Amino acid sequence: MEPYEGIDFYEIDALLSPEERMIRDTVRRWVERRVVPEIGSWTEQATFPRHLVSEMGDLGILGPNIPGEGSPELGAVGYGLIQQELERGDSGLRSFASVQGSLVMHPIHTYGSDEQKRRWLPLLRSGAAIGCYGLTEPDAGSNPGAMRTVARRDGDGWVLNGAKMWITNGSIADVAVVFAKADETIRGFLVEAGTPGYSTVETKHKWSLRASVTSELLFEDCRIPAGAALPGALGLKTALDCLTQARYGIAWGAVGAAGACYHEALRHAKTRVQFDGPIAGHQLVQRKLVEMVSEITKGQLLAYRLGRLKEEGKAKFYHVSLAKRDNVRMALQVARDARDLLGASGITLEHASGRHMANLESVHTYEGTHDIHTLIIGSVLTGIEAYR
Ligand SMILES: Cc1cc2nc3c(=O)[nH]c(=O)nc-3n(C[C@H](O)[C@H](O)[C@H](O)COP(=O)(O)OP(=O)(O)OC[C@H]3O[C@@H](n4cnc5c(N)ncnc54)[C@H](O)[C@@H]3O)c2cc1C
């Protein structure tokens, strides 16, 4: 099979620096070699490829945009290209990297104490430690401000009570970034695995993101020291700031998943013969392929422009919402059309499109659902919030 070359219908490659292309190609080859051959069976067995975490650390792709010792300190576009290539392999792998970098290393770097940064960032960057991010609760999803988890001051520490749900990496994490109501605001804490009163339960029977760990986090009179509070993580806006970083990566990742589906559909359409010729020779099939490339190209331009805006310090949360919302919508449609072109064979795990389609249903929902991003952008356009 010919190697994956991505899609470059509009010569967007020419807008990338040689370093950015090199990073993208390195991760592309790694995904081709280490992920693509096995991801179908990991999905079938609902197994997260934990052995790849240290390889990702060695490649320097965990939190590569977060400053610190050993960091390549990539710009936003370089970082985005990595997410694109990881999600071309599987959304679960990109979810792992998004959580580790944007939802754990970013808050520790931005809101943590020097001691917290010294302790955790090198471990997380190398993959020696895994992190998770606990914001969502059973009764607080789209409206995280309604959370019930509380942190009560107790002597020189805190006592946590409550539950978090749908937490990526939860059961395999060495450290959890946890948001809780405390002192009449919301604060972020670091909770280490093994702390008495802290336990996790893995969520089984998923048909989406099966090669990714999703868990509940339970806190029952869980006592953590004063030094566990992230000193700068005060207020819901700090939790939302982390989400903005992760959503940015999703905008790129979705392009990668869509690219994988398009390539699979194109290859199939050129070789599958029905009515005496390859199905790629039928007008309706060509229309589907053209729609895919057209939508993917627009998605690439959105992600690229957003990346450059971010590098210039001009990207706002609503720019990120627009790209997350539209690129995931686009990728989901591309995955569905690719599955359609694969016919019956598209429902097996031998092909990637059905797996990407199922994964993208989660991506459509997490990090702010499609409709919540509609309301975020709508409130910016109109000046009127329509959440309630
Ligand atoms: C695989 C997976 C991994 C995840 N990983 C994490 C993680 O690592 N950390 C974490 O904290 N969370 C995580 N989540 C949780 C995710 O962010 C939430 O599922 C998401 O925010 C939606 O919340 P909910 O599921 O409670 O849905 P709800 O908020 O109950 O929404 C249900 C439906 O109602 C709609 N809706 C809600 N409010 C409105 C409104 N005002 N107007 C119109 N429509 C509305 C939504 O758009 C949606 O269609 C993960 C979820 C999944 C599926």
The ligand as a Gaussian input file, in Angstrom:
#p B3LYP/6-31G(d) Opt

LIG

0 1
 C      -15.056000       9.818000      25.523000
 C      -15.217000      11.049000      26.366000
 C      -14.114000      11.575000      27.029000
 C      -14.270000      12.695000      27.857000
 N      -13.181000      13.167000      28.548000
 C      -13.358000      14.140000      29.493000
 C      -12.262000      14.550000      30.317000
 O      -11.127000      14.070000      30.174000
 N      -12.509000      15.471000      31.304000
 C      -13.733000      16.022000      31.493000
 O      -13.882000      16.839000      32.401000
 N      -14.797000      15.668000      30.693000
 C      -14.634000      14.737000      29.708000
 N      -15.685000      14.334000      28.925000
 C      -17.011000      14.891000      29.188000
 C      -17.502000      15.845000      28.117000
 O      -16.783000      17.043000      28.121000
 C      -19.011000      16.035000      28.338000
 O      -19.620000      14.806000      27.943000
 C      -19.593000      17.198000      27.567000
 O      -19.203000      18.418000      28.135000
 C      -21.132000      17.157000      27.514000
 O      -21.665000      16.966000      28.770000
 P      -22.785000      15.817000      28.984000
 O      -22.275000      14.550000      28.430000
 O      -23.177000      15.845000      30.429000
 O      -23.999000      16.245000      28.096000
 P      -25.139000      17.324000      28.458000
 O      -24.518000      18.577000      28.951000
 O      -26.167000      16.668000      29.301000
 O      -25.741000      17.602000      27.007000
 C      -26.672000      16.686000      26.383000
 C      -27.234000      17.377000      25.146000
 O      -27.904000      18.585000      25.544000
 C      -27.390000      19.684000      24.815000
 N      -27.430000      20.894000      25.632000
 C      -26.958000      21.068000      26.904000
 N      -27.164000      22.331000      27.294000
 C      -27.764000      22.972000      26.266000
 C      -28.200000      24.303000      26.052000
 N      -28.054000      25.269000      26.960000
 N      -28.777000      24.604000      24.854000
 C      -28.894000      23.664000      23.889000
 N      -28.486000      22.391000      24.031000
 C      -27.926000      22.060000      25.203000
 C      -25.975000      19.287000      24.443000
 O      -25.512000      20.031000      23.314000
 C      -26.162000      17.802000      24.146000
 O      -26.665000      17.652000      22.836000
 C      -15.548000      13.275000      28.024000
 C      -16.637000      12.746000      27.317000
 C      -16.484000      11.665000      26.488000
 C      -17.664000      11.113000      25.740000

